[in-house]
Amino acid sequence: METKEWTVRISISEDDEDYRTVAEAVLTTPSGKRHASTAFARRNPGDRPVPEIGDELAAGRVLADLADKLIGDAAGDIAQLTGPARAR
């Protein structure tokens, strides 16, 4: 069985007051295909700052966006291989 490795790099940053967390992710496949996504998490000003929660939310959201892009790629590839949909 062949094993393939895809690389996802996630960078996470918070603003100085820890109100907003930004996650940026880049997925690169061995063939050179690349997807980039950005996602955010915002803390309610009334909540106490817990940076790990913002990191988890932003990272989870950016990975979900990458997953949507990959599923879209697969759907497009399937459509190309199977040809146009036929009316029944």
N, C-alpha and C positions, 0 to 999 in steps of 0.2 A: 504494500500500500504506500502510495506517495504522500508525503507530508509537506504541506505548504505553510509558509509563514507570512502573515500580513502584519504590517506594523501600524499601530495607532499611537499617535503622540498627542497628549492632552496637556495644555498649559492652562493654569488657573491663576487668576489674580483678583485681588479685592481692592476696593477703594480705601482711602485712608480712614474713613469712619466705619468701615465694614458694613455698609448698607447694601452694596451691590457686588456680586461676584460674577466674573466673566470666565467662561471656559471656552477655549478654542481647541478644536481637535482636527487632526489631519490623518487620514487613512491612506496608506500607500500599499499597493499590491506589487508582487514581483514583476508583473508585466508593465508596471509604471502607471497604472490607473491611479488617480488621486482624487479624493473627496475632502473638502474642508467644510467645517461647520462651526458656528458660534452659538452659545446659549448663555442665559443669564439666570441668576437667582437674586432676589431682593429680600432684605430683612425688613420686617415691620419695625418702624422706629421705636415702638413700645416694647419690643422684645429685647432681651439681653443678647449681646453678641456672642455667638458660638460659630466661629469661622468654619469648623468642620461640616456643619450642616449646609452652609452655602456652597462649600466645595462639592459635597455629595449631590446636592440638587443640580447644580450647574453641570457637573460631570455626567450625571445620569441623563439630563436633557440633551447634552451635546451627543452622547452616544446613541440616544433614541433617534436623533435627527440623522446621524450617519446610517443607522439601521434602515430608516425610511428611504434614504438615497440608494442603498444597496438593493433593497427590495424593488425599487423603481428600475434600477439597472437590469435586474433579473427579468422583470416583466417586459421590459423593452427588448431584451435579447430573445425571450420566448416568442414575442410577437413577430420579430424578424424571421425566426426559424420556422414558424408555423404559417406565415403569410397572413393576408387580411382575413378578418372574421367573416364568416358566411352567414347570410340571413337564413333562418329556418322556416 
